[in-house]
Amino acid sequence: MIASVCGQVLWVGLDSAVVEVGGVGLAVCATPATLAGLRVGSTGRLATSLLVREDALTLFGFADTDERDVFDTVQTVTGIGPRLALAMLAVHTPDELRRAVAADDLAALQRVPGVGRKTAQRIVLELKDRLGAPAAVPGGAGAAAPGDLRGQVVEALTGLGWPERAAAAAVDTVVDSSADPVGPDEVSGVLRAALRTLGGPRG
């Protein structure tokens, strides 16, 4: 198993990046939030999970080992493959998934494209005692200040190809919306919500 990769980022696309390791460019599939943290020409480090099939080897990359472990665990649910597991992490952070499963929050799970009510029920049933407990609700020590968060998310969105004005407007919409389930003190959560507002990353 390839547990992690570290090297110069050669390219960042819509749903994958290329990281050079030992002179070899490795294509790594990842979520928009993970890709937004990579910069071409800089060193990138990703926790990884390798999918081996007869016709292909596919490497999936994650910001940390927690994301990777949740990705692997989610795939143990009947009918959920790597692409759907990655989509779940594109919409929710690992702790958001833990909270949704612990609270039987089918609506939150169904926000993931491809997850219907029956699949959401199956996720709750099969993962109830396997994902572990979520961390404390965001907003405690270490939370990003609103101004810092806004700048970080706007920078990430522009790195994914969105014009700065559109990115800033999307972030403002998310942070100012009291109805949005994502807390405005969580960078990755606001990035995911802003991407949903914009309709996904651009090339």
Phi, psi and omega in degrees: 000137174270105187278335180197160174227147178214126180177184181289134177280118182268331186198144175229123181245201183291319184224013180201168177220164175243123180243129180274122180232114180061034179084000180248130177274115180261125175278126183235121176281139183204169178281161176303322180295320178292316180296327180295340179273358180259146178230128179301131180094345179260167178279132178241141177233127182227138166287143187225159174224128184259124176261121182251121175230167183300324186255000183194153170243120182239127181256127178251135183244150185219155182294330180205174183290334178297314178301315181298317182295321177294319177304312181293320182292318181300327181290350176283348177287134180306126175088359180253119178258186185296323181294318179289323177298320178293322178298323178297322179280344174285330181268322184235146169286164177306318180291328175295322176294319179299316181294321180296317180292316181296327183263007184054039183275083182294327181297319179295318180293326181284354174288347177280124178304129180098352179255110176265185184299316182295320178294320178299318178297321179293322178300312180299315183296315187273342183250003187312316184247020187243341182272344182086175182276144177289157176288177179301151179300134181306148178127354179273206182298141177091356179291145181288142175292148183309316181294317179297316181299313182303312181297320180296316183288320177299318179297319179296319181293319178294328176294336177270002174109000181274142175300146185301321182296316180294321179297314181298320180295320180294319179295317179300319180299316181292312184294323183276351185273111180288341181277346183286134183286349182271128180291138183288359179260012182239109187303308183296323179293318179294322178299315179298315181295321179294321177296322177296322179295320182279339180099012178111168183286156176252162176271000000 
